[in-house]
Amino acid sequence: MPIPSPGGADLRGRCALVTGSTGGLGLAIATALAEAGSHVVLHGLADPAEMEETCLALSRRCDVQALYHRADLARAEPVEGLMEAAAAPTGQVDILVNNAAIRHFGPIDQLSPAGWEADIAVNLNAAFHTIRLALPGMRAAGWGRIVNMASIYGLVGATGRAGYVTTKTALIGLSRAVALETARQGITCNALCPGTVLTPNIEDRIGTMMRERDLDADAAAAEFLHGKQPTGRFVEATAVAAMVVFLCGPAGRDVTGTALPMDGGWSAG
């Protein structure tokens, strides 16, 4: 069931950029921000024509501007172009959600240098660049909200995904540093650490388990979540999106420099 914007947060007149938002968690976050009244700029690697309908639907339903910009975050130059485009609705980016991420699997001694460099570039370097480019406008306005989507893997270790664990852990450190540097400037910066969210990618992996192991949906989901969140259920994308809106609203004014787990108790074990 969709979760309403917490506290009725009113973000009218703001402009939000959500990276990695063509679908899944990123799109859920962008949708929640639009429902709270913020103009939204979506980002990803999809063909702009494919995203036209999504943006049009968001614009009409929420009475905001919804734009899409395609950019490869692995290099600094496209990130700079993205930030210029993201300022179009209001002249600056007021809300920045660094959600885009990639991951390469395998033991560290088998992880290719190219895979490692790609994880660092997209998951960490891109967040550094978007933040450094957004901060001057936020400082001038005396208001800004930065949410870095870390992960449960920023709080606990795991095998076979060294690049992902390293970058998500580093995002928490980056969030703390930015929070301290901007604490008196009307800007907050936090890291969200979700556990396993039921995204289209996870649904595909569960479908593969069902086919390969002859499992029903409940059994496959239970096996997928084994050893993860103690609640035994997936984290809802709409819940994570609602937390982002909360952090951007009035009640989130004094929440900064934190690593907020939304993991069904996973990090408590």
C-alpha positions as CSV (number, residue, x, y, z in Angstrom):
1,M,0.0,0.0,0.0
2,P,1.5,3.4,-0.9
3,I,2.6,5.5,2.1
4,P,1.5,9.1,2.1
5,S,4.0,12.0,2.4
6,P,5.0,12.2,6.1
7,G,3.7,15.2,8.0
8,G,2.2,16.6,4.8
9,A,5.5,18.0,3.8
10,D,5.0,20.9,1.4
11,L,7.9,21.1,-1.1
12,R,6.3,23.4,-3.6
13,G,8.7,25.7,-5.4
14,R,11.6,23.3,-4.8
15,C,13.5,21.4,-7.5
16,A,14.8,17.9,-6.8
17,L,17.3,15.8,-8.8
18,V,17.1,12.1,-8.2
19,T,19.9,10.1,-10.0
20,G,19.2,6.6,-11.1
21,S,15.4,7.2,-11.3
22,T,14.1,5.6,-14.5
23,G,12.5,2.9,-12.3
24,G,12.6,1.0,-9.0
25,L,13.6,2.9,-5.9
26,G,14.7,6.0,-7.7
27,L,11.4,6.5,-9.5
28,A,9.5,5.9,-6.2
29,I,11.6,8.6,-4.5
30,A,11.1,11.0,-7.4
31,T,7.3,10.3,-7.4
32,A,7.0,11.0,-3.7
33,L,8.9,14.3,-4.0
34,A,6.6,15.3,-6.9
35,E,3.6,14.4,-4.8
36,A,4.9,16.7,-2.1
37,G,5.0,19.5,-4.7
38,S,8.6,19.5,-5.8
39,H,9.6,19.8,-9.4
40,V,11.6,16.7,-10.3
41,V,14.5,15.9,-12.6
42,L,14.8,12.2,-13.4
43,H,18.1,10.7,-14.5
44,G,19.3,7.4,-16.0
45,L,20.6,5.8,-19.1
46,A,17.2,5.2,-20.8
47,D,16.3,6.7,-24.1
48,P,14.7,10.1,-23.5
49,A,11.8,9.2,-25.7
50,E,11.1,6.2,-23.4
51,M,10.9,8.5,-20.4
52,E,8.7,11.1,-22.0
53,E,5.5,9.4,-20.9
54,T,6.7,8.9,-17.3
55,C,7.6,12.6,-17.0
56,L,4.3,13.7,-18.6
57,A,2.3,11.5,-16.3
58,L,4.1,12.9,-13.2
59,S,3.7,16.5,-14.4
60,R,0.0,16.1,-15.0
61,R,-0.8,14.2,-11.8
62,C,1.2,16.3,-9.4
63,D,1.1,19.7,-11.2
64,V,4.9,20.0,-11.3
65,Q,7.6,20.1,-13.9
66,A,9.1,16.6,-14.5
67,L,12.1,16.4,-16.7
68,Y,14.5,13.7,-17.7
69,H,18.2,13.9,-18.5
70,R,20.3,11.0,-19.7
71,A,23.9,11.0,-18.5
72,D,26.7,8.5,-17.8
73,L,27.8,9.2,-14.3
74,A,31.1,7.3,-14.8
75,R,32.8,10.5,-16.0
76,A,32.8,14.0,-14.5
77,E,31.8,15.9,-17.7
78,P,28.4,14.3,-18.1
79,V,27.7,14.9,-14.4
80,E,28.3,18.6,-14.9
81,G,25.9,18.6,-17.8
82,L,23.3,16.8,-15.7
83,M,23.6,19.4,-12.9
84,E,23.1,22.2,-15.4
85,A,20.0,20.5,-16.8
86,A,18.7,19.8,-13.4
87,A,18.6,23.4,-12.5
88,A,16.2,24.2,-15.3
89,P,12.8,24.3,-13.5
90,T,13.8,26.8,-10.8
91,G,17.4,27.9,-11.5
92,Q,19.0,25.6,-9.0
93,V,18.9,22.2,-7.4
94,D,17.3,22.4,-4.0
95,I,17.1,18.7,-3.2
96,L,19.7,16.2,-4.3
97,V,19.2,12.5,-4.0
98,N,22.2,10.4,-5.1
99,N,20.6,7.1,-5.8
100,A,22.3,5.8,-8.9
101,A,24.5,2.7,-8.3
102,I,26.1,-0.2,-10.0
103,R,27.8,-3.4,-8.6
104,H,30.2,-6.0,-9.7
105,F,30.1,-9.4,-8.0
106,G,32.9,-11.8,-7.2
107,P,35.7,-12.4,-4.7
108,I,38.0,-9.4,-4.4
109,D,40.9,-11.3,-6.0
110,Q,38.7,-12.0,-9.0
111,L,37.2,-8.6,-9.3
112,S,38.5,-6.9,-12.4
113,P,40.2,-3.5,-12.0
114,A,37.7,-2.1,-14.5
115,G,34.8,-3.3,-12.4
116,W,36.3,-1.8,-9.3
117,E,36.9,1.5,-11.0
118,A,33.4,1.6,-12.4
119,D,31.9,1.0,-8.9
120,I,34.0,3.9,-7.5
121,A,33.1,6.2,-10.4
122,V,29.4,5.7,-10.4
123,N,28.6,5.0,-6.7
124,L,31.0,7.5,-5.1
125,N,32.7,9.9,-7.4
126,A,29.4,10.9,-9.1
127,A,28.0,11.8,-5.6
128,F,31.0,13.9,-4.9
129,H,30.6,15.8,-8.1
130,T,26.8,16.4,-7.8
131,I,27.3,17.6,-4.2
132,R,30.1,20.0,-5.0
133,L,28.1,21.4,-7.9
134,A,24.9,21.7,-5.9
135,L,26.3,23.3,-2.8
136,P,27.0,26.9,-4.1
137,G,23.3,27.3,-5.0
138,M,22.1,25.8,-1.8
139,R,24.4,28.0,0.2
140,A,23.2,31.1,-1.6
141,A,19.6,30.2,-1.0
142,G,20.2,29.2,2.7
143,W,18.4,25.9,2.1
144,G,19.2,22.5,0.7
145,R,18.7,18.8,1.2
146,I,21.1,16.1,0.2
147,V,20.2,12.4,0.6
148,N,22.8,9.9,-0.3
149,M,21.4,6.4,-0.8
150,A,23.9,4.2,1.0
151,S,22.8,0.7,1.9
152,I,22.8,-1.9,4.6
153,Y,26.1,-2.8,3.0
154,G,27.4,0.6,4.2
155,L,26.8,-0.7,7.7
156,V,27.8,-4.4,7.5
157,G,30.2,-6.3,5.4
158,A,29.5,-8.9,2.8
159,T,31.4,-11.3,0.5
160,G,31.6,-11.1,-3.2
161,R,30.8,-7.3,-3.6
162,A,33.8,-5.4,-2.4
163,G,33.2,-2.4,-4.7
164,Y,29.7,-2.0,-3.6
165,V,30.4,-2.4,0.2
166,T,33.3,0.0,-0.1
167,T,31.4,2.8,-1.9
168,K,28.3,2.5,0.2
169,T,30.4,2.8,3.3
170,A,32.3,5.8,1.9
171,L,28.9,7.5,1.1
172,I,28.2,7.5,4.8
173,G,31.5,9.2,5.5
174,L,30.9,11.7,2.8
175,S,27.5,12.5,4.2
176,R,29.0,13.2,7.6
177,A,31.7,15.5,6.2
178,V,29.2,17.5,4.2
179,A,26.8,17.7,7.1
180,L,29.4,19.3,9.3
181,E,30.6,21.7,6.7
182,T,27.0,22.9,6.1
183,A,25.5,22.7,9.6
184,R,24.9,26.4,9.9
185,Q,23.9,27.1,6.3
186,G,20.3,25.7,6.2
187,I,21.5,22.5,4.5
188,T,21.2,18.9,5.7
189,C,23.0,15.8,4.4
190,N,22.1,12.3,5.3
191,A,22.7,8.8,4.2
192,L,19.8,6.3,4.0
193,C,20.7,2.6,4.4
194,P,17.9,0.4,3.1
195,G,18.0,-3.3,3.4
196,T,16.6,-5.4,0.6
197,V,14.0,-3.5,-1.3
198,L,11.6,-5.3,-3.6
199,T,12.6,-3.6,-6.9
200,P,12.1,-4.9,-10.4
201,N,15.6,-6.3,-10.4
202,I,15.0,-8.3,-7.2
203,E,11.7,-9.5,-8.6
204,D,13.6,-10.8,-11.6
205,R,16.0,-12.6,-9.4
206,I,13.2,-14.2,-7.3
207,G,11.5,-15.3,-10.6
208,T,14.7,-17.0,-11.6
209,M,14.9,-18.8,-8.3
210,M,11.3,-19.9,-8.7
211,R,12.0,-21.4,-12.1
212,E,15.4,-23.0,-11.3
213,R,14.4,-24.5,-8.0
214,D,10.7,-25.1,-8.6
215,L,9.6,-22.8,-5.7
216,D,6.5,-20.8,-5.2
217,A,6.7,-17.0,-4.7
218,D,6.6,-17.1,-0.9
219,A,9.2,-19.8,-0.6
220,A,11.5,-18.0,-3.1
221,A,11.2,-14.7,-1.2
222,A,11.8,-16.4,2.1
223,E,15.0,-18.0,0.8
224,F,16.1,-14.8,-0.8
225,L,15.7,-13.0,2.5
226,H,17.3,-15.7,4.6
227,G,20.0,-14.2,6.9
228,K,18.9,-10.7,6.0
229,Q,16.2,-8.5,7.6
230,P,14.8,-10.3,10.7
231,T,11.3,-9.0,9.9
232,G,11.2,-11.6,7.1
233,R,9.8,-9.1,4.6
234,F,11.1,-6.7,2.0
235,V,11.5,-3.0,2.6
236,E,8.9,-1.1,0.7
237,A,10.2,1.4,-1.9
238,T,7.4,3.7,-0.9
239,A,8.6,3.7,2.7
240,V,12.1,4.7,1.7
241,A,10.6,7.4,-0.5
242,A,8.5,8.7,2.4
243,M,11.6,8.9,4.5
244,V,13.3,11.0,1.9
245,V,10.3,13.4,1.9
246,F,10.4,13.5,5.7
247,L,14.1,14.5,5.6
248,C,13.3,17.2,3.1
249,G,10.4,18.6,5.1
250,P,10.2,20.8,8.2
251,A,10.5,17.9,10.6
252,G,13.8,16.9,9.1
253,R,15.5,20.2,9.6
254,D,17.7,19.0,12.5
255,V,18.4,15.5,11.1
256,T,21.8,15.8,9.5
257,G,25.0,13.8,9.3
258,T,23.2,10.5,10.1
259,A,23.2,7.0,8.6
260,L,19.6,6.0,8.9
261,P,19.0,2.2,8.6
262,M,15.7,1.0,7.0
263,D,16.6,-2.7,7.1
264,G,14.0,-4.5,9.2
265,G,16.5,-5.0,12.0
266,W,19.3,-6.4,9.8
267,S,22.0,-4.1,11.3
268,A,20.8,-4.8,14.8
269,G,22.1,-8.3,14.7
